[in-house]
Amino acid sequence: SLKKKKKTKTRKICKENKINQFIDIHYQFTRELFVDGKSMIDGSVNDLVAIIVNSYVDKDGKDISPETVKTILTPSRTEKRPKQHKRIDIDKML
């Protein structure tokens, strides 16, 4: 007989920094940081959108809009990501 897998209900994680800074970190891992010629996190924009909106809420506990995430992750939408002086530079941390 097959055992039924029990679904565990998980709570979304609340993040305290600005949404665009947080999403930009994911952008850097997928578009700017490479190991052996491959991005550090491999996945489509839709994969990242799903992970972020299903795992996190904003500092007020509200859901993060999938459209907002997708816009910030779009390479041509640099104006939606943090300005250089407000950016969390992951490359410097590694």
PyMOL Python script that loads the backbone (N, CA, C, O; Angstrom):
from pymol import cmd

cmd.read_pdbstr("""\
ATOM      1  N   SER A   1       0.832  -1.187   0.000  1.00  0.00           N
ATOM      2  CA  SER A   1       0.000   0.000   0.000  1.00  0.00           C
ATOM      3  C   SER A   1       0.876   1.250   0.000  1.00  0.00           C
ATOM      4  O   SER A   1       1.939   1.287   0.620  1.00  0.00           O
ATOM      5  N   LEU A   2       0.410   2.253  -0.699  1.00  0.00           N
ATOM      6  CA  LEU A   2       1.150   3.505  -0.773  1.00  0.00           C
ATOM      7  C   LEU A   2       0.758   4.404   0.387  1.00  0.00           C
ATOM      8  O   LEU A   2      -0.421   4.561   0.707  1.00  0.00           O
ATOM      9  N   LYS A   3       1.764   4.983   1.002  1.00  0.00           N
ATOM     10  CA  LYS A   3       1.493   5.921   2.087  1.00  0.00           C
ATOM     11  C   LYS A   3       1.210   7.289   1.484  1.00  0.00           C
ATOM     12  O   LYS A   3       1.903   7.737   0.570  1.00  0.00           O
ATOM     13  N   LYS A   4       0.196   7.935   2.002  1.00  0.00           N
ATOM     14  CA  LYS A   4      -0.107   9.292   1.549  1.00  0.00           C
ATOM     15  C   LYS A   4       0.897  10.248   2.174  1.00  0.00           C
ATOM     16  O   LYS A   4       1.198  10.179   3.366  1.00  0.00           O
ATOM     17  N   LYS A   5       1.399  11.131   1.343  1.00  0.00           N
ATOM     18  CA  LYS A   5       2.311  12.155   1.855  1.00  0.00           C
ATOM     19  C   LYS A   5       1.495  13.227   2.544  1.00  0.00           C
ATOM     20  O   LYS A   5       0.518  13.736   1.993  1.00  0.00           O
ATOM     21  N   LYS A   6       1.898  13.559   3.731  1.00  0.00           N
ATOM     22  CA  LYS A   6       1.215  14.597   4.482  1.00  0.00           C
ATOM     23  C   LYS A   6       1.736  15.957   4.026  1.00  0.00           C
ATOM     24  O   LYS A   6       2.943  16.199   4.021  1.00  0.00           O
ATOM     25  N   LYS A   7       0.834  16.825   3.651  1.00  0.00           N
ATOM     26  CA  LYS A   7       1.237  18.183   3.260  1.00  0.00           C
ATOM     27  C   LYS A   7       1.495  18.993   4.514  1.00  0.00           C
ATOM     28  O   LYS A   7       0.674  19.042   5.430  1.00  0.00           O
ATOM     29  N   THR A   8       2.643  19.617   4.532  1.00  0.00           N
ATOM     30  CA  THR A   8       2.936  20.475   5.673  1.00  0.00           C
ATOM     31  C   THR A   8       2.640  21.922   5.287  1.00  0.00           C
ATOM     32  O   THR A   8       3.008  22.390   4.209  1.00  0.00           O
ATOM     33  N   LYS A   9       1.986  22.591   6.174  1.00  0.00           N
ATOM     34  CA  LYS A   9       1.653  23.997   5.945  1.00  0.00           C
ATOM     35  C   LYS A   9       2.827  24.834   6.457  1.00  0.00           C
ATOM     36  O   LYS A   9       3.177  24.781   7.636  1.00  0.00           O
ATOM     37  N   THR A  10       3.417  25.594   5.565  1.00  0.00           N
ATOM     38  CA  THR A  10       4.530  26.441   5.973  1.00  0.00           C
ATOM     39  C   THR A  10       4.100  27.894   5.944  1.00  0.00           C
ATOM     40  O   THR A  10       3.245  28.303   5.158  1.00  0.00           O
ATOM     41  N   ARG A  11       4.706  28.641   6.807  1.00  0.00           N
ATOM     42  CA  ARG A  11       4.438  30.067   6.880  1.00  0.00           C
ATOM     43  C   ARG A  11       5.398  30.800   5.964  1.00  0.00           C
ATOM     44  O   ARG A  11       6.560  30.412   5.839  1.00  0.00           O
ATOM     45  N   LYS A  12       4.929  31.842   5.332  1.00  0.00           N
ATOM     46  CA  LYS A  12       5.816  32.651   4.504  1.00  0.00           C
ATOM     47  C   LYS A  12       6.748  33.457   5.396  1.00  0.00           C
ATOM     48  O   LYS A  12       6.375  33.887   6.487  1.00  0.00           O
ATOM     49  N   ILE A  13       7.959  33.652   4.910  1.00  0.00           N
ATOM     50  CA  ILE A  13       8.971  34.392   5.647  1.00  0.00           C
ATOM     51  C   ILE A  13       8.785  35.883   5.396  1.00  0.00           C
ATOM     52  O   ILE A  13       8.597  36.319   4.260  1.00  0.00           O
ATOM     53  N   CYS A  14       8.840  36.649   6.467  1.00  0.00           N
ATOM     54  CA  CYS A  14       8.730  38.106   6.360  1.00  0.00           C
ATOM     55  C   CYS A  14      10.113  38.688   6.129  1.00  0.00           C
ATOM     56  O   CYS A  14      11.056  38.369   6.853  1.00  0.00           O
ATOM     57  N   LYS A  15      10.232  39.525   5.142  1.00  0.00           N
ATOM     58  CA  LYS A  15      11.518  40.148   4.865  1.00  0.00           C
ATOM     59  C   LYS A  15      11.428  41.631   5.193  1.00  0.00           C
ATOM     60  O   LYS A  15      10.398  42.272   4.981  1.00  0.00           O
ATOM     61  N   GLU A  16      12.510  42.150   5.704  1.00  0.00           N
ATOM     62  CA  GLU A  16      12.499  43.516   6.226  1.00  0.00           C
ATOM     63  C   GLU A  16      13.067  44.570   5.282  1.00  0.00           C
ATOM     64  O   GLU A  16      12.750  45.751   5.421  1.00  0.00           O
ATOM     65  N   ASN A  17      13.895  44.171   4.331  1.00  0.00           N
ATOM     66  CA  ASN A  17      14.472  45.192   3.452  1.00  0.00           C
ATOM     67  C   ASN A  17      13.504  45.543   2.325  1.00  0.00           C
ATOM     68  O   ASN A  17      12.435  44.945   2.204  1.00  0.00           O
ATOM     69  N   LYS A  18      13.880  46.493   1.524  1.00  0.00           N
ATOM     70  CA  LYS A  18      13.005  46.923   0.433  1.00  0.00           C
ATOM     71  C   LYS A  18      12.824  45.793  -0.573  1.00  0.00           C
ATOM     72  O   LYS A  18      13.751  45.026  -0.833  1.00  0.00           O
ATOM     73  N   ILE A  19      11.631  45.699  -1.129  1.00  0.00           N
ATOM     74  CA  ILE A  19      11.294  44.648  -2.087  1.00  0.00           C
ATOM     75  C   ILE A  19      12.283  44.632  -3.254  1.00  0.00           C
ATOM     76  O   ILE A  19      12.779  43.571  -3.634  1.00  0.00           O
ATOM     77  N   ASN A  20      12.568  45.808  -3.822  1.00  0.00           N
ATOM     78  CA  ASN A  20      13.430  45.808  -4.998  1.00  0.00           C
ATOM     79  C   ASN A  20      14.851  45.364  -4.654  1.00  0.00           C
ATOM     80  O   ASN A  20      15.517  44.762  -5.496  1.00  0.00           O
ATOM     81  N   GLN A  21      15.335  45.646  -3.436  1.00  0.00           N
ATOM     82  CA  GLN A  21      16.653  45.165  -3.021  1.00  0.00           C
ATOM     83  C   GLN A  21      16.653  43.642  -2.907  1.00  0.00           C
ATOM     84  O   GLN A  21      17.579  42.970  -3.360  1.00  0.00           O
ATOM     85  N   PHE A  22      15.620  43.128  -2.307  1.00  0.00           N
ATOM     86  CA  PHE A  22      15.511  41.684  -2.105  1.00  0.00           C
ATOM     87  C   PHE A  22      15.431  40.938  -3.443  1.00  0.00           C
ATOM     88  O   PHE A  22      16.112  39.930  -3.634  1.00  0.00           O
ATOM     89  N   ILE A  23      14.615  41.424  -4.348  1.00  0.00           N
ATOM     90  CA  ILE A  23      14.471  40.777  -5.653  1.00  0.00           C
ATOM     91  C   ILE A  23      15.741  40.956  -6.477  1.00  0.00           C
ATOM     92  O   ILE A  23      16.111  40.070  -7.247  1.00  0.00           O
ATOM     93  N   ASP A  24      16.408  42.095  -6.321  1.00  0.00           N
ATOM     94  CA  ASP A  24      17.664  42.331  -7.031  1.00  0.00           C
ATOM     95  C   ASP A  24      18.740  41.321  -6.629  1.00  0.00           C
ATOM     96  O   ASP A  24      19.576  40.959  -7.456  1.00  0.00           O
ATOM     97  N   ILE A  25      18.735  40.866  -5.397  1.00  0.00           N
ATOM     98  CA  ILE A  25      19.676  39.825  -4.977  1.00  0.00           C
ATOM     99  C   ILE A  25      19.474  38.577  -5.838  1.00  0.00           C
ATOM    100  O   ILE A  25      20.442  37.971  -6.297  1.00  0.00           O
ATOM    101  N   HIS A  26      18.232  38.203  -6.051  1.00  0.00           N
ATOM    102  CA  HIS A  26      17.929  37.048  -6.916  1.00  0.00           C
ATOM    103  C   HIS A  26      18.355  37.325  -8.355  1.00  0.00           C
ATOM    104  O   HIS A  26      18.867  36.444  -9.045  1.00  0.00           O
ATOM    105  N   TYR A  27      18.137  38.554  -8.789  1.00  0.00           N
ATOM    106  CA  TYR A  27      18.551  38.947 -10.144  1.00  0.00           C
ATOM    107  C   TYR A  27      20.059  38.753 -10.296  1.00  0.00           C
ATOM    108  O   TYR A  27      20.518  38.197 -11.293  1.00  0.00           O
ATOM    109  N   GLN A  28      20.820  39.206  -9.315  1.00  0.00           N
ATOM    110  CA  GLN A  28      22.276  39.068  -9.383  1.00  0.00           C
ATOM    111  C   GLN A  28      22.694  37.597  -9.474  1.00  0.00           C
ATOM    112  O   GLN A  28      23.579  37.248 -10.255  1.00  0.00           O
ATOM    113  N   PHE A  29      22.061  36.743  -8.680  1.00  0.00           N
ATOM    114  CA  PHE A  29      22.403  35.321  -8.701  1.00  0.00           C
ATOM    115  C   PHE A  29      22.083  34.656 -10.032  1.00  0.00           C
ATOM    116  O   PHE A  29      22.747  33.694 -10.418  1.00  0.00           O
ATOM    117  N   THR A  30      21.080  35.155 -10.733  1.00  0.00           N
ATOM    118  CA  THR A  30      20.698  34.517 -12.001  1.00  0.00           C
ATOM    119  C   THR A  30      21.294  35.187 -13.229  1.00  0.00           C
ATOM    120  O   THR A  30      21.426  34.540 -14.268  1.00  0.00           O
ATOM    121  N   ARG A  31      21.657  36.464 -13.143  1.00  0.00           N
ATOM    122  CA  ARG A  31      22.090  37.211 -14.333  1.00  0.00           C
ATOM    123  C   ARG A  31      23.505  37.773 -14.283  1.00  0.00           C
ATOM    124  O   ARG A  31      24.068  38.109 -15.325  1.00  0.00           O
ATOM    125  N   GLU A  32      24.089  37.882 -13.095  1.00  0.00           N
ATOM    126  CA  GLU A  32      25.370  38.574 -12.985  1.00  0.00           C
ATOM    127  C   GLU A  32      26.483  37.757 -12.336  1.00  0.00           C
ATOM    128  O   GLU A  32      27.661  38.043 -12.548  1.00  0.00           O
ATOM    129  N   LEU A  33      26.128  36.757 -11.560  1.00  0.00           N
ATOM    130  CA  LEU A  33      27.132  35.965 -10.847  1.00  0.00           C
ATOM    131  C   LEU A  33      27.224  34.573 -11.458  1.00  0.00           C
ATOM    132  O   LEU A  33      26.225  33.862 -11.569  1.00  0.00           O
ATOM    133  N   PHE A  34      28.433  34.194 -11.851  1.00  0.00           N
ATOM    134  CA  PHE A  34      28.619  32.936 -12.564  1.00  0.00           C
ATOM    135  C   PHE A  34      29.716  32.091 -11.933  1.00  0.00           C
ATOM    136  O   PHE A  34      30.685  32.619 -11.388  1.00  0.00           O
ATOM    137  N   VAL A  35      29.555  30.780 -12.011  1.00  0.00           N
ATOM    138  CA  VAL A  35      30.571  29.817 -11.614  1.00  0.00           C
ATOM    139  C   VAL A  35      30.745  28.881 -12.795  1.00  0.00           C
ATOM    140  O   VAL A  35      29.792  28.247 -13.246  1.00  0.00           O
ATOM    141  N   ASP A  36      31.963  28.800 -13.287  1.00  0.00           N
ATOM    142  CA  ASP A  36      32.263  27.967 -14.459  1.00  0.00           C
ATOM    143  C   ASP A  36      31.340  28.281 -15.634  1.00  0.00           C
ATOM    144  O   ASP A  36      30.910  27.383 -16.357  1.00  0.00           O
ATOM    145  N   GLY A  37      31.043  29.562 -15.814  1.00  0.00           N
ATOM    146  CA  GLY A  37      30.230  29.991 -16.941  1.00  0.00           C
ATOM    147  C   GLY A  37      28.732  29.802 -16.778  1.00  0.00           C
ATOM    148  O   GLY A  37      27.970  30.098 -17.699  1.00  0.00           O
ATOM    149  N   LYS A  38      28.298  29.315 -15.626  1.00  0.00           N
ATOM    150  CA  LYS A  38      26.865  29.093 -15.385  1.00  0.00           C
ATOM    151  C   LYS A  38      26.406  29.989 -14.247  1.00  0.00           C
ATOM    152  O   LYS A  38      27.135  30.212 -13.280  1.00  0.00           O
ATOM    153  N   SER A  39      25.175  30.503 -14.376  1.00  0.00           N
ATOM    154  CA  SER A  39      24.661  31.365 -13.315  1.00  0.00           C
ATOM    155  C   SER A  39      24.567  30.585 -12.006  1.00  0.00           C
ATOM    156  O   SER A  39      24.345  29.375 -12.004  1.00  0.00           O
ATOM    157  N   MET A  40      24.739  31.300 -10.892  1.00  0.00           N
ATOM    158  CA  MET A  40      24.754  30.654  -9.580  1.00  0.00           C
ATOM    159  C   MET A  40      23.406  30.020  -9.232  1.00  0.00           C
ATOM    160  O   MET A  40      23.356  28.993  -8.555  1.00  0.00           O
ATOM    161  N   ILE A  41      22.326  30.629  -9.692  1.00  0.00           N
ATOM    162  CA  ILE A  41      20.993  30.034  -9.527  1.00  0.00           C
ATOM    163  C   ILE A  41      20.422  29.873 -10.927  1.00  0.00           C
ATOM    164  O   ILE A  41      20.297  30.842 -11.675  1.00  0.00           O
ATOM    165  N   ASP A  42      20.083  28.658 -11.266  1.00  0.00           N
ATOM    166  CA  ASP A  42      19.543  28.383 -12.584  1.00  0.00           C
ATOM    167  C   ASP A  42      18.032  28.234 -12.487  1.00  0.00           C
ATOM    168  O   ASP A  42      17.527  27.438 -11.695  1.00  0.00           O
ATOM    169  N   GLY A  43      17.332  28.989 -13.281  1.00  0.00           N
ATOM    170  CA  GLY A  43      15.879  28.904 -13.284  1.00  0.00           C
ATOM    171  C   GLY A  43      15.314  30.025 -14.128  1.00  0.00           C
ATOM    172  O   GLY A  43      15.970  31.039 -14.365  1.00  0.00           O
ATOM    173  N   SER A  44      14.112  29.831 -14.568  1.00  0.00           N
ATOM    174  CA  SER A  44      13.469  30.852 -15.389  1.00  0.00           C
ATOM    175  C   SER A  44      12.941  31.978 -14.499  1.00  0.00           C
ATOM    176  O   SER A  44      12.862  31.839 -13.279  1.00  0.00           O
ATOM    177  N   VAL A  45      12.588  33.075 -15.125  1.00  0.00           N
ATOM    178  CA  VAL A  45      11.977  34.192 -14.399  1.00  0.00           C
ATOM    179  C   VAL A  45      10.718  33.693 -13.699  1.00  0.00           C
ATOM    180  O   VAL A  45      10.477  34.034 -12.541  1.00  0.00           O
ATOM    181  N   ASN A  46       9.913  32.887 -14.392  1.00  0.00           N
ATOM    182  CA  ASN A  46       8.675  32.377 -13.787  1.00  0.00           C
ATOM    183  C   ASN A  46       8.957  31.498 -12.575  1.00  0.00           C
ATOM    184  O   ASN A  46       8.205  31.528 -11.601  1.00  0.00           O
ATOM    185  N   ASP A  47      10.048  30.705 -12.625  1.00  0.00           N
ATOM    186  CA  ASP A  47      10.430  29.891 -11.470  1.00  0.00           C
ATOM    187  C   ASP A  47      10.749  30.787 -10.276  1.00  0.00           C
ATOM    188  O   ASP A  47      10.284  30.542  -9.163  1.00  0.00           O
ATOM    189  N   LEU A  48      11.549  31.832 -10.520  1.00  0.00           N
ATOM    190  CA  LEU A  48      11.918  32.743  -9.437  1.00  0.00           C
ATOM    191  C   LEU A  48      10.714  33.493  -8.887  1.00  0.00           C
ATOM    192  O   LEU A  48      10.586  33.669  -7.675  1.00  0.00           O
ATOM    193  N   VAL A  49       9.838  33.930  -9.773  1.00  0.00           N
ATOM    194  CA  VAL A  49       8.619  34.619  -9.329  1.00  0.00           C
ATOM    195  C   VAL A  49       7.839  33.701  -8.390  1.00  0.00           C
ATOM    196  O   VAL A  49       7.411  34.123  -7.316  1.00  0.00           O
ATOM    197  N   ALA A  50       7.658  32.453  -8.796  1.00  0.00           N
ATOM    198  CA  ALA A  50       6.889  31.502  -7.979  1.00  0.00           C
ATOM    199  C   ALA A  50       7.551  31.281  -6.621  1.00  0.00           C
ATOM    200  O   ALA A  50       6.870  31.266  -5.596  1.00  0.00           O
ATOM    201  N   ILE A  51       8.864  31.111  -6.607  1.00  0.00           N
ATOM    202  CA  ILE A  51       9.572  30.893  -5.343  1.00  0.00           C
ATOM    203  C   ILE A  51       9.409  32.093  -4.419  1.00  0.00           C
ATOM    204  O   ILE A  51       9.108  31.931  -3.236  1.00  0.00           O
ATOM    205  N   ILE A  52       9.605  33.292  -4.950  1.00  0.00           N
ATOM    206  CA  ILE A  52       9.536  34.505  -4.123  1.00  0.00           C
ATOM    207  C   ILE A  52       8.122  34.741  -3.599  1.00  0.00           C
ATOM    208  O   ILE A  52       7.946  34.948  -2.398  1.00  0.00           O
ATOM    209  N   VAL A  53       7.116  34.714  -4.462  1.00  0.00           N
ATOM    210  CA  VAL A  53       5.754  35.038  -3.999  1.00  0.00           C
ATOM    211  C   VAL A  53       5.166  33.934  -3.118  1.00  0.00           C
ATOM    212  O   VAL A  53       4.285  34.200  -2.301  1.00  0.00           O
ATOM    213  N   ASN A  54       5.643  32.707  -3.277  1.00  0.00           N
ATOM    214  CA  ASN A  54       5.129  31.612  -2.451  1.00  0.00           C
ATOM    215  C   ASN A  54       5.894  31.431  -1.145  1.00  0.00           C
ATOM    216  O   ASN A  54       5.468  30.671  -0.274  1.00  0.00           O
ATOM    217  N   SER A  55       7.024  32.128  -1.007  1.00  0.00           N
ATOM    218  CA  SER A  55       7.853  31.937   0.181  1.00  0.00           C
ATOM    219  C   SER A  55       7.971  33.165   1.074  1.00  0.00           C
ATOM    220  O   SER A  55       8.326  33.041   2.246  1.00  0.00           O
ATOM    221  N   TYR A  56       7.681  34.342   0.544  1.00  0.00           N
ATOM    222  CA  TYR A  56       7.933  35.577   1.287  1.00  0.00           C
ATOM    223  C   TYR A  56       6.723  36.504   1.282  1.00  0.00           C
ATOM    224  O   TYR A  56       5.886  36.477   0.379  1.00  0.00           O
ATOM    225  N   VAL A  57       6.667  37.317   2.320  1.00  0.00           N
ATOM    226  CA  VAL A  57       5.723  38.437   2.384  1.00  0.00           C
ATOM    227  C   VAL A  57       6.550  39.686   2.666  1.00  0.00           C
ATOM    228  O   VAL A  57       7.707  39.589   3.076  1.00  0.00           O
ATOM    229  N   ASP A  58       5.964  40.845   2.449  1.00  0.00           N
ATOM    230  CA  ASP A  58       6.701  42.083   2.713  1.00  0.00           C
ATOM    231  C   ASP A  58       6.748  42.365   4.212  1.00  0.00           C
ATOM    232  O   ASP A  58       6.218  41.597   5.014  1.00  0.00           O
ATOM    233  N   LYS A  59       7.385  43.471   4.578  1.00  0.00           N
ATOM    234  CA  LYS A  59       7.575  43.787   6.003  1.00  0.00           C
ATOM    235  C   LYS A  59       6.264  44.003   6.748  1.00  0.00           C
ATOM    236  O   LYS A  59       6.236  43.944   7.977  1.00  0.00           O
ATOM    237  N   ASP A  60       5.174  44.252   6.017  1.00  0.00           N
ATOM    238  CA  ASP A  60       3.861  44.424   6.642  1.00  0.00           C
ATOM    239  C   ASP A  60       3.051  43.134   6.640  1.00  0.00           C
ATOM    240  O   ASP A  60       1.890  43.121   7.050  1.00  0.00           O
ATOM    241  N   GLY A  61       3.674  42.037   6.171  1.00  0.00           N
ATOM    242  CA  GLY A  61       2.988  40.748   6.136  1.00  0.00           C
ATOM    243  C   GLY A  61       2.090  40.561   4.931  1.00  0.00           C
ATOM    244  O   GLY A  61       1.317  39.604   4.876  1.00  0.00           O
ATOM    245  N   LYS A  62       2.181  41.463   3.961  1.00  0.00           N
ATOM    246  CA  LYS A  62       1.346  41.371   2.757  1.00  0.00           C
ATOM    247  C   LYS A  62       2.051  40.562   1.681  1.00  0.00           C
ATOM    248  O   LYS A  62       3.279  40.558   1.593  1.00  0.00           O
ATOM    249  N   ASP A  63       1.257  39.874   0.861  1.00  0.00           N
ATOM    250  CA  ASP A  63       1.809  39.112  -0.247  1.00  0.00           C
ATOM    251  C   ASP A  63       2.545  40.037  -1.209  1.00  0.00           C
ATOM    252  O   ASP A  63       2.191  41.204  -1.372  1.00  0.00           O
ATOM    253  N   ILE A  64       3.574  39.487  -1.838  1.00  0.00           N
ATOM    254  CA  ILE A  64       4.338  40.227  -2.840  1.00  0.00           C
ATOM    255  C   ILE A  64       3.715  39.946  -4.200  1.00  0.00           C
ATOM    256  O   ILE A  64       3.448  38.793  -4.536  1.00  0.00           O
ATOM    257  N   SER A  65       3.488  40.979  -4.969  1.00  0.00           N
ATOM    258  CA  SER A  65       2.848  40.854  -6.269  1.00  0.00           C
ATOM    259  C   SER A  65       3.756  40.145  -7.278  1.00  0.00           C
ATOM    260  O   SER A  65       4.910  40.537  -7.453  1.00  0.00           O
ATOM    261  N   PRO A  66       3.241  39.101  -7.944  1.00  0.00           N
ATOM    262  CA  PRO A  66       4.031  38.416  -8.977  1.00  0.00           C
ATOM    263  C   PRO A  66       4.442  39.371 -10.103  1.00  0.00           C
ATOM    264  O   PRO A  66       5.533  39.238 -10.659  1.00  0.00           O
ATOM    265  N   GLU A  67       3.585  40.322 -10.438  1.00  0.00           N
ATOM    266  CA  GLU A  67       3.901  41.280 -11.507  1.00  0.00           C
ATOM    267  C   GLU A  67       5.078  42.164 -11.117  1.00  0.00           C
ATOM    268  O   GLU A  67       5.934  42.467 -11.948  1.00  0.00           O
ATOM    269  N   THR A  68       5.119  42.577  -9.853  1.00  0.00           N
ATOM    270  CA  THR A  68       6.233  43.384  -9.352  1.00  0.00           C
ATOM    271  C   THR A  68       7.539  42.608  -9.446  1.00  0.00           C
ATOM    272  O   THR A  68       8.550  43.132  -9.912  1.00  0.00           O
ATOM    273  N   VAL A  69       7.511  41.367  -9.005  1.00  0.00           N
ATOM    274  CA  VAL A  69       8.711  40.529  -9.041  1.00  0.00           C
ATOM    275  C   VAL A  69       9.193  40.358 -10.476  1.00  0.00           C
ATOM    276  O   VAL A  69      10.379  40.512 -10.766  1.00  0.00           O
ATOM    277  N   LYS A  70       8.268  40.042 -11.361  1.00  0.00           N
ATOM    278  CA  LYS A  70       8.627  39.818 -12.765  1.00  0.00           C
ATOM    279  C   LYS A  70       9.230  41.076 -13.392  1.00  0.00           C
ATOM    280  O   LYS A  70      10.206  40.996 -14.139  1.00  0.00           O
ATOM    281  N   THR A  71       8.649  42.230 -13.087  1.00  0.00           N
ATOM    282  CA  THR A  71       9.163  43.493 -13.625  1.00  0.00           C
ATOM    283  C   THR A  71      10.591  43.749 -13.149  1.00  0.00           C
ATOM    284  O   THR A  71      11.458  44.104 -13.947  1.00  0.00           O
ATOM    285  N   ILE A  72      10.835  43.570 -11.859  1.00  0.00           N
ATOM    286  CA  ILE A  72      12.172  43.826 -11.314  1.00  0.00           C
ATOM    287  C   ILE A  72      13.196  42.840 -11.872  1.00  0.00           C
ATOM    288  O   ILE A  72      14.363  43.194 -12.036  1.00  0.00           O
ATOM    289  N   LEU A  73      12.779  41.621 -12.163  1.00  0.00           N
ATOM    290  CA  LEU A  73      13.689  40.607 -12.711  1.00  0.00           C
ATOM    291  C   LEU A  73      13.936  40.762 -14.214  1.00  0.00           C
ATOM    292  O   LEU A  73      14.815  40.099 -14.765  1.00  0.00           O
ATOM    293  N   THR A  74      13.174  41.624 -14.877  1.00  0.00           N
ATOM    294  CA  THR A  74      13.346  41.834 -16.310  1.00  0.00           C
ATOM    295  C   THR A  74      14.623  42.628 -16.560  1.00  0.00           C
ATOM    296  O   THR A  74      14.759  43.743 -16.056  1.00  0.00           O
ATOM    297  N   PRO A  75      15.574  42.069 -17.339  1.00  0.00           N
ATOM    298  CA  PRO A  75      16.866  42.735 -17.552  1.00  0.00           C
ATOM    299  C   PRO A  75      16.765  44.180 -18.032  1.00  0.00           C
ATOM    300  O   PRO A  75      17.567  45.018 -17.619  1.00  0.00           O
ATOM    301  N   SER A  76      15.808  44.485 -18.886  1.00  0.00           N
ATOM    302  CA  SER A  76      15.705  45.846 -19.440  1.00  0.00           C
ATOM    303  C   SER A  76      15.091  46.853 -18.473  1.00  0.00           C
ATOM    304  O   SER A  76      15.058  48.047 -18.772  1.00  0.00           O
ATOM    305  N   ARG A  77      14.609  46.397 -17.326  1.00  0.00           N
ATOM    306  CA  ARG A  77      13.942  47.309 -16.378  1.00  0.00           C
ATOM    307  C   ARG A  77      14.874  47.731 -15.238  1.00  0.00           C
ATOM    308  O   ARG A  77      14.536  47.591 -14.062  1.00  0.00           O
ATOM    309  N   THR A  78      16.038  48.245 -15.599  1.00  0.00           N
ATOM    310  CA  THR A  78      17.034  48.649 -14.597  1.00  0.00           C
ATOM    311  C   THR A  78      16.498  49.719 -13.647  1.00  0.00           C
ATOM    312  O   THR A  78      16.923  49.796 -12.494  1.00  0.00           O
ATOM    313  N   GLU A  79      15.574  50.537 -14.124  1.00  0.00           N
ATOM    314  CA  GLU A  79      15.038  51.604 -13.271  1.00  0.00           C
ATOM    315  C   GLU A  79      14.215  51.055 -12.102  1.00  0.00           C
ATOM    316  O   GLU A  79      13.963  51.772 -11.133  1.00  0.00           O
ATOM    317  N   LYS A  80      13.798  49.803 -12.185  1.00  0.00           N
ATOM    318  CA  LYS A  80      13.006  49.191 -11.116  1.00  0.00           C
ATOM    319  C   LYS A  80      13.880  48.546 -10.047  1.00  0.00           C
ATOM    320  O   LYS A  80      13.402  48.242  -8.955  1.00  0.00           O
ATOM    321  N   ARG A  81      15.151  48.336 -10.354  1.00  0.00           N
ATOM    322  CA  ARG A  81      16.067  47.769  -9.370  1.00  0.00           C
ATOM    323  C   ARG A  81      16.719  48.907  -8.589  1.00  0.00           C
ATOM    324  O   ARG A  81      16.658  50.059  -9.018  1.00  0.00           O
ATOM    325  N   PRO A  82      17.344  48.603  -7.444  1.00  0.00           N
ATOM    326  CA  PRO A  82      17.919  49.664  -6.613  1.00  0.00           C
ATOM    327  C   PRO A  82      19.022  50.440  -7.334  1.00  0.00           C
ATOM    328  O   PRO A  82      19.752  49.891  -8.159  1.00  0.00           O
ATOM    329  N   LYS A  83      19.125  51.715  -7.007  1.00  0.00           N
ATOM    330  CA  LYS A  83      20.238  52.529  -7.508  1.00  0.00           C
ATOM    331  C   LYS A  83      21.528  51.934  -6.935  1.00  0.00           C
ATOM    332  O   LYS A  83      21.507  51.263  -5.904  1.00  0.00           O
ATOM    333  N   GLN A  84      22.636  52.186  -7.609  1.00  0.00           N
ATOM    334  CA  GLN A  84      23.915  51.572  -7.239  1.00  0.00           C
ATOM    335  C   GLN A  84      24.259  51.751  -5.754  1.00  0.00           C
ATOM    336  O   GLN A  84      24.737  50.811  -5.119  1.00  0.00           O
ATOM    337  N   HIS A  85      24.022  52.937  -5.197  1.00  0.00           N
ATOM    338  CA  HIS A  85      24.387  53.196  -3.803  1.00  0.00           C
ATOM    339  C   HIS A  85      23.471  52.494  -2.796  1.00  0.00           C
ATOM    340  O   HIS A  85      23.799  52.406  -1.613  1.00  0.00           O
ATOM    341  N   LYS A  86      22.328  51.999  -3.265  1.00  0.00           N
ATOM    342  CA  LYS A  86      21.402  51.287  -2.374  1.00  0.00           C
ATOM    343  C   LYS A  86      21.386  49.782  -2.648  1.00  0.00           C
ATOM    344  O   LYS A  86      20.674  49.027  -1.985  1.00  0.00           O
ATOM    345  N   ARG A  87      22.160  49.369  -3.608  1.00  0.00           N
ATOM    346  CA  ARG A  87      22.176  47.969  -4.009  1.00  0.00           C
ATOM    347  C   ARG A  87      22.992  47.123  -3.023  1.00  0.00           C
ATOM    348  O   ARG A  87      24.053  47.548  -2.565  1.00  0.00           O
ATOM    349  N   ILE A  88      22.502  45.950  -2.707  1.00  0.00           N
ATOM    350  CA  ILE A  88      23.248  44.991  -1.905  1.00  0.00           C
ATOM    351  C   ILE A  88      24.109  44.194  -2.883  1.00  0.00           C
ATOM    352  O   ILE A  88      23.594  43.363  -3.631  1.00  0.00           O
ATOM    353  N   ASP A  89      25.405  44.443  -2.876  1.00  0.00           N
ATOM    354  CA  ASP A  89      26.318  43.847  -3.849  1.00  0.00           C
ATOM    355  C   ASP A  89      26.777  42.475  -3.375  1.00  0.00           C
ATOM    356  O   ASP A  89      27.680  42.363  -2.546  1.00  0.00           O
ATOM    357  N   ILE A  90      26.151  41.439  -3.905  1.00  0.00           N
ATOM    358  CA  ILE A  90      26.435  40.067  -3.502  1.00  0.00           C
ATOM    359  C   ILE A  90      27.860  39.664  -3.879  1.00  0.00           C
ATOM    360  O   ILE A  90      28.520  38.948  -3.125  1.00  0.00           O
ATOM    361  N   ASP A  91      28.335  40.114  -5.030  1.00  0.00           N
ATOM    362  CA  ASP A  91      29.676  39.751  -5.496  1.00  0.00           C
ATOM    363  C   ASP A  91      30.739  40.154  -4.472  1.00  0.00           C
ATOM    364  O   ASP A  91      31.711  39.426  -4.272  1.00  0.00           O
ATOM    365  N   LYS A  92      30.563  41.299  -3.826  1.00  0.00           N
ATOM    366  CA  LYS A  92      31.518  41.757  -2.807  1.00  0.00           C
ATOM    367  C   LYS A  92      31.466  40.898  -1.555  1.00  0.00           C
ATOM    368  O   LYS A  92      32.438  40.832  -0.802  1.00  0.00           O
ATOM    369  N   MET A  93      30.328  40.237  -1.329  1.00  0.00           N
ATOM    370  CA  MET A  93      30.168  39.409  -0.127  1.00  0.00           C
ATOM    371  C   MET A  93      30.739  38.009  -0.316  1.00  0.00           C
ATOM    372  O   MET A  93      31.008  37.308   0.659  1.00  0.00           O
ATOM    373  N   LEU A  94      30.921  37.607  -1.557  1.00  0.00           N
ATOM    374  CA  LEU A  94      31.399  36.239  -1.812  1.00  0.00           C
ATOM    375  C   LEU A  94      32.899  36.139  -1.777  1.00  0.00           C
ATOM    376  O   LEU A  94      33.451  35.055  -1.973  1.00  0.00           O
TER     377      LEU A  94
END
""", "prot")
cmd.dss("prot")
cmd.show_as("cartoon", "prot")
cmd.util.cbc("prot")
cmd.orient("prot")
